[in-house]
Every structure is written in C-alpha cells, then in structure tokens.
Amino acid sequence: MTGTDLDTSTSSTANPALRVLVVDDQPLLRHSLTLLIDAAPGISVVGQAGTGRDAVALSRDLAPDVVLMDIRMPGGDGIEATRSITADPDQARTRVLVLSMFELDEYVHAALRAGASGFLLKDAHPDQLVDAIRRTHAGESLLAPSILTRVVEHFLHGPGAAPARGLDGLTERETEVLALVARGLSNAEIAAALTISVKTVKTHIGNLLAKLAARDRAQLVIAAYDSGLVTPP
C-alpha cells in the first residue's frame, strides 16, 4: 500500500498485551513513534500507515488495540479514517487516539464526533504518550488538559448542543465515580480516592455507560458537565 510501512520486527515482549497501529503521513515521525512505543513494556507497534485509506485497511487486517491517528493526511484524513474504523462492528475492540499538532476546536470536536476515544497534542512528553495509549486501551478516554474546557463548552453551549440530561437513575456511588471521571482521573486514581478496587470502578463505569447511553468515557465526561454535576474549571 502506498504510504504504508508494516513493522515486521520482533517485539521484545512475547505476546504483547497491547497492539498499536501508528498512522502519520511523515515517515520520520512514524519511525520515531514506533521506536518510542516499542520501547515501552508490553506494547508493540504492529503496523504503520501514511494515509487515511491505508489506516482503515490496515486496522481491518491487523485488528490493533489502539490506532494512534494523525489528522491531516493525504488520501483520506484522520477524521474520516477514525469514523470508518469506529463504525465497523468487526473493530469494536479497536480504539482510536488522535495525535495532532493542532488544538483547534474544529479538529477536536470532529475527532470526538467521529468516535475517537482521546485527543493528545504532539508536544506531549513521551511518557504522556505511552500513558495515553495504555489508558485509551483500558477504556479511559483522554483529552489533553489544555483543550478539555473548550470541548465541554462546545458540547454544552455550541450549535446543536444536546438538552441537559438528568442523573436520577444513578446510585450515589455511580454519581461519585462519574464526577471523578469528569475530572480526568484514571481508574486507579478513582479507586484510591473512593477506597474501592479498580475492578469495582470498572463495574461502576460499565453501569454508567449503559444508564447514560454513552459510547465511551469521553461521553461520560460530557454527561457530567451537561447535568451540572461538575462545572468547567
């Protein structure tokens, strides 16, 4: 495929728990990201793509756990590629983490509407990138702190904003968990804050997704702000 560079090297970790597809139109950046990610324990880059079309095809063929997706690319941009991947029922377990040098609102909102589980800026520290990949794989949708407030503002007060939803069907504990999710805490941090197990946190989040008809954790964040449970900083 044009713009595609499959990584056929052997990972240092046998049967890695987390498989990543790197998508970016710049070969040097793809290579650098691959080296960085492969160096992290328990993670392996299983393929690379340089266009949106190749990203969709490789994601279908390789079934990665996480697609690290650039936005502005030739041959189909990252937004359309994200939409195609997340709309495919055969790739329901694949999550998309958008990595962009732009924090323009239009890109963030479009990525989330397309089904991305997180949005990180390219100036993030390498450790933050690896952590973001792990959290995305774990279902912990992630937004760079610098853009979270604007995203919430857009969804609550922008054109076509959804009517405020209530939280009457939630238990007291579920409401507490939702508030901490909205503040960006990880499952482990929520467990520590509430003195419960991570497994219990995951159960509560599963219940929240079902009760609030939310696709992912990012939508739970919006629901928490939308209901007034938490307010933008």
C-alpha positions in Angstrom: 0.0 0.0 0.0 1.2 3.5 -0.7 2.4 5.3 2.4 2.3 2.1 4.4 5.3 0.6 6.2 4.5 -2.6 8.1 6.7 -3.3 11.1 7.8 -6.9 10.8 10.4 -6.7 13.5 10.1 -9.0 16.6 8.9 -7.2 19.7 11.0 -7.6 22.8 7.8 -8.7 24.6 6.3 -12.0 23.6 2.6 -11.9 23.0 2.4 -8.2 23.9 -0.8 -7.2 25.7 -1.3 -4.1 23.6 -1.0 -3.8 19.8 -0.7 -0.4 18.2 -1.1 0.9 14.6 0.8 4.2 14.0 -0.8 6.5 11.4 1.0 9.6 10.2 1.9 11.0 6.8 5.5 11.8 7.8 7.8 8.7 7.6 10.3 10.0 10.0 7.7 10.7 12.7 6.1 7.3 12.1 9.5 5.7 12.7 10.2 7.8 15.8 6.8 7.0 17.3 7.3 3.3 16.6 10.7 3.3 18.3 9.2 5.1 21.3 6.2 2.8 21.6 8.1 -0.4 21.0 10.5 0.5 23.9 7.6 0.5 26.4 7.0 -2.8 28.2 4.0 -4.8 27.0 3.3 -2.7 23.9 4.1 -3.4 20.3 3.6 -1.5 17.0 2.1 -4.0 14.6 1.9 -1.7 11.6 2.3 1.8 10.1 0.2 3.8 7.7 0.8 7.1 5.9 -2.7 7.8 4.6 -6.3 7.6 5.9 -7.2 4.9 3.4 -4.3 2.8 4.4 -5.1 3.3 8.1 -8.6 1.9 7.5 -7.4 -1.1 5.5 -4.6 -2.0 8.0 -6.8 -1.6 11.0 -9.3 -4.0 9.4 -6.5 -6.5 8.6 -4.4 -6.2 11.8 -7.1 -5.6 14.4 -4.9 -3.4 16.6 -6.0 -2.5 20.2 -5.2 1.2 19.6 -4.8 3.3 16.5 -2.6 6.3 17.0 -4.1 8.6 14.4 -2.8 11.8 12.8 -5.5 14.2 11.4 -4.2 16.0 8.4 -3.0 13.5 5.8 -3.4 12.9 2.1 -5.5 10.1 0.8 -8.3 10.4 3.3 -7.8 12.4 6.5 -7.7 11.1 10.1 -11.2 12.1 10.9 -12.8 10.1 8.1 -10.5 7.2 8.9 -11.5 7.3 12.6 -15.2 7.3 11.6 -14.7 4.3 9.3 -12.8 2.3 12.0 -15.2 3.1 14.9 -18.3 2.4 12.8 -17.1 -1.0 11.8 -18.7 -3.6 14.1 -15.8 -6.0 13.4 -13.5 -3.5 15.0 -15.5 -2.8 18.1 -12.5 -3.5 20.3 -10.2 -1.1 18.5 -9.9 2.4 20.0 -8.6 5.5 18.3 -6.3 8.0 20.0 -5.8 11.1 17.9 -2.3 12.7 18.0 -2.2 16.2 16.4 0.0 19.2 16.4 -3.2 21.3 16.2 -5.5 22.0 19.2 -8.0 23.9 17.0 -11.5 23.3 18.3 -12.8 22.1 14.9 -10.4 19.2 14.9 -11.1 18.1 18.5 -14.8 18.2 18.1 -14.7 16.4 14.7 -12.5 13.7 16.2 -14.8 13.1 19.1 -17.8 13.0 16.9 -16.1 10.5 14.7 -15.7 8.2 17.6 -12.1 8.9 18.8 -11.5 7.9 22.4 -8.9 10.6 23.1 -7.0 13.6 21.7 -3.4 14.3 22.5 -1.1 17.1 21.2 2.2 16.2 19.6 4.1 18.3 22.0 3.2 15.8 24.8 6.1 14.2 26.7 6.9 10.7 25.6 5.8 9.3 28.9 2.5 11.0 28.5 2.0 9.4 25.0 2.7 5.9 26.3 0.4 6.5 29.3 -2.3 7.8 26.9 -2.1 4.7 24.8 -2.4 2.5 27.8 -5.3 4.5 29.2 -7.1 4.5 25.8 -6.7 0.7 25.6 -8.2 0.4 29.1 -11.2 2.4 28.1 -10.1 5.6 29.8 -10.8 8.2 27.2 -8.3 11.0 27.4 -8.2 14.7 26.5 -5.3 17.0 26.8 -5.9 19.3 29.7 -5.4 22.4 27.6 -8.4 21.6 25.5 -10.8 19.9 27.9 -12.6 23.0 29.0 -13.2 24.2 25.4 -14.5 20.8 24.4 -17.0 20.8 27.3 -18.0 24.4 26.4 -18.7 23.4 22.8 -20.8 20.4 23.6 -22.8 22.2 26.2 -23.4 25.6 24.6 -22.4 25.3 21.0 -24.6 24.9 18.0 -26.8 21.8 18.2 -26.0 21.2 21.9 -28.0 18.4 23.4 -30.6 19.2 26.1 -29.3 18.7 29.6 -29.7 15.2 30.9 -30.6 14.1 34.4 -28.8 11.6 36.6 -31.8 10.4 38.6 -31.2 6.8 37.6 -27.7 6.7 39.1 -26.7 5.4 42.5 -24.8 7.6 44.9 -21.6 5.7 44.2 -22.1 5.9 40.5 -22.5 9.6 40.8 -19.3 9.9 42.7 -17.5 7.9 40.1 -18.9 10.0 37.3 -17.7 13.2 38.9 -14.2 11.8 39.2 -14.2 10.5 35.6 -15.2 14.1 34.5 -12.2 15.5 36.4 -9.8 13.2 34.4 -8.9 10.7 37.0 -7.8 7.2 35.9 -9.4 4.1 37.2 -6.6 3.5 39.7 -6.9 7.1 40.9 -10.7 6.8 41.3 -10.2 3.5 43.2 -7.7 5.3 45.6 -10.0 8.3 46.1 -13.0 6.2 47.0 -11.1 3.4 48.7 -12.5 0.7 46.4 -10.9 -1.8 44.0 -10.1 -1.0 40.4 -12.4 -3.9 39.4 -15.3 -2.2 41.2 -14.5 1.1 39.5 -14.7 -0.7 36.1 -18.1 -2.2 37.1 -19.4 1.3 38.0 -18.2 2.8 34.8 -19.8 -0.1 32.8 -23.1 0.7 34.6 -22.7 4.4 33.8 -22.1 3.8 30.1 -25.3 1.7 30.0 -27.5 4.0 32.1 -26.4 7.2 30.3 -26.4 5.5 26.8 -22.8 6.7 26.4 -20.5 5.2 23.8 -17.3 5.8 25.8 -15.7 7.6 28.6 -15.5 10.9 26.7 -19.3 10.9 26.5 -19.4 10.3 30.3 -17.4 13.5 30.8 -19.8 15.5 28.7 -22.8 14.0 30.6 -21.2 15.0 33.9 -20.8 18.6 32.8 -24.1 18.6 30.9 -26.0 17.6 34.1 -24.3 20.2 36.2 -22.6 17.5 38.4 -19.3 19.3 37.7 -18.5 22.7 36.2 -15.7 23.7 33.9 -12.6 25.0 35.7 
